[in-house]
Amino acid sequence: MGVLSKLFGPRKPVRKGPPEHSVIVHFFYGSTNLQHVYALEDLLRNAISEAAAGEYDGHEVAEDGSDGFYYMYGPDAEALYRVISPVLAASSFMRGATVTLCFGSPKRSTPKRVIQLPL
């Protein structure tokens, strides 16, 4: 251990590899019965896991059930979207949903692509 390490502690490891990308799905729901939200969550988690495309992080739904979000992360937002796209298309409450692909850390200047799913 060097003198500087003794004075200031060990150097923090620098994270290597691609930046973390995210895919956020904003959907309209219209019910406080969340069984379909949980069922789609399971399908998304399984599809992402089987494709080793990243990880499913969770969901949020408004208290009145009007709308919600699904959150997913991985090294490539486009690859992650390709994996979840068929799953979203098969769900009736995903009609008209907005999918935001973020290509890096969540900052204002991070490149994004917004996809509007068909009604």
C-alpha positions as CSV (number, residue, x, y, z in Angstrom):
1,M,0.0,0.0,0.0
2,G,1.5,3.4,-1.0
3,V,1.7,6.5,1.0
4,L,-1.3,8.2,-0.7
5,S,-3.4,5.1,-0.2
6,K,-2.5,5.1,3.5
7,L,-3.5,8.8,3.7
8,F,-6.6,8.8,1.5
9,G,-7.7,5.2,1.5
10,P,-7.6,2.8,-1.5
11,R,-8.6,4.2,-4.9
12,K,-12.2,3.4,-5.9
13,P,-12.5,1.0,-8.8
14,V,-13.4,2.6,-12.1
15,R,-16.4,1.0,-13.7
16,K,-15.5,-0.4,-17.1
17,G,-17.8,-1.5,-19.8
18,P,-20.6,0.1,-21.7
19,P,-22.9,2.6,-20.0
20,E,-26.1,1.4,-18.5
21,H,-29.0,1.9,-20.9
22,S,-32.7,1.9,-19.9
23,V,-36.0,1.2,-21.4
24,I,-39.1,2.8,-19.7
25,V,-42.6,1.9,-20.8
26,H,-45.4,4.4,-19.9
27,F,-48.8,2.8,-20.3
28,F,-52.5,3.6,-19.7
29,Y,-54.3,1.1,-17.6
30,G,-57.6,2.2,-16.1
31,S,-58.1,-0.3,-13.3
32,T,-57.0,-0.9,-9.7
33,N,-57.0,-4.6,-10.4
34,L,-53.4,-5.2,-11.1
35,Q,-53.4,-8.8,-12.1
36,H,-52.6,-8.0,-15.8
37,V,-49.8,-5.6,-14.8
38,Y,-48.2,-8.4,-12.7
39,A,-48.8,-11.0,-15.5
40,L,-47.0,-8.8,-18.1
41,E,-44.3,-8.1,-15.5
42,D,-43.6,-11.9,-15.3
43,L,-43.5,-12.2,-19.1
44,L,-41.1,-9.2,-19.5
45,R,-38.8,-10.5,-16.7
46,N,-38.7,-14.0,-18.3
47,A,-38.0,-12.7,-21.9
48,I,-35.2,-10.4,-20.7
49,S,-33.7,-13.1,-18.6
50,E,-33.8,-15.8,-21.3
51,A,-32.2,-13.4,-23.8
52,A,-29.6,-12.2,-21.3
53,A,-30.4,-8.7,-22.5
54,G,-30.4,-7.0,-19.1
55,E,-32.7,-6.9,-16.2
56,Y,-36.3,-6.0,-15.3
57,D,-36.3,-3.5,-12.4
58,G,-40.0,-3.1,-11.5
59,H,-43.1,-1.1,-12.2
60,E,-45.1,1.8,-10.8
61,V,-48.9,2.2,-11.1
62,A,-50.9,5.3,-10.1
63,E,-53.0,4.8,-7.0
64,D,-56.2,5.1,-9.1
65,G,-54.8,2.6,-11.7
66,S,-55.0,5.2,-14.5
67,D,-51.4,4.7,-15.8
68,G,-48.1,3.1,-15.0
69,F,-44.5,2.5,-15.9
70,Y,-42.3,-0.6,-16.4
71,Y,-38.5,-0.1,-15.9
72,M,-35.8,-2.2,-17.6
73,Y,-32.0,-1.8,-17.8
74,G,-29.2,-3.3,-19.8
75,P,-26.0,-2.6,-21.8
76,D,-28.0,-2.0,-25.1
77,A,-31.4,-0.3,-25.1
78,E,-32.1,-1.3,-28.7
79,A,-31.4,-5.0,-28.0
80,L,-33.5,-4.8,-24.9
81,Y,-36.4,-3.3,-26.9
82,R,-36.2,-6.0,-29.5
83,V,-36.6,-8.6,-26.8
84,I,-39.6,-7.0,-25.1
85,S,-41.3,-5.6,-28.2
86,P,-43.3,-8.9,-29.1
87,V,-44.3,-9.2,-25.4
88,L,-45.6,-5.6,-25.4
89,A,-47.4,-6.1,-28.7
90,A,-49.3,-9.1,-27.3
91,S,-50.8,-7.2,-24.4
92,S,-54.0,-5.3,-25.0
93,F,-53.3,-2.6,-22.4
94,M,-50.0,-1.7,-24.1
95,R,-51.9,-0.2,-27.0
96,G,-50.8,3.5,-27.3
97,A,-48.0,3.0,-24.7
98,T,-44.9,5.1,-25.0
99,V,-41.5,3.4,-24.9
100,T,-38.4,5.5,-24.1
101,L,-35.0,4.1,-24.8
102,C,-32.2,6.0,-23.0
103,F,-28.7,5.4,-24.3
104,G,-26.6,6.1,-21.1
105,S,-26.9,7.5,-17.6
106,P,-30.1,9.4,-16.9
107,K,-29.0,13.0,-17.6
108,R,-30.7,15.7,-19.7
109,S,-28.1,15.4,-22.4
110,T,-28.4,11.6,-22.7
111,P,-29.6,10.5,-26.2
112,K,-33.1,9.1,-26.2
113,R,-35.5,7.5,-28.6
114,V,-39.2,7.6,-28.0
115,I,-41.5,4.9,-29.6
116,Q,-45.3,5.2,-29.6
117,L,-46.9,1.8,-29.8
118,P,-49.9,1.5,-32.1
119,L,-53.4,1.9,-30.8
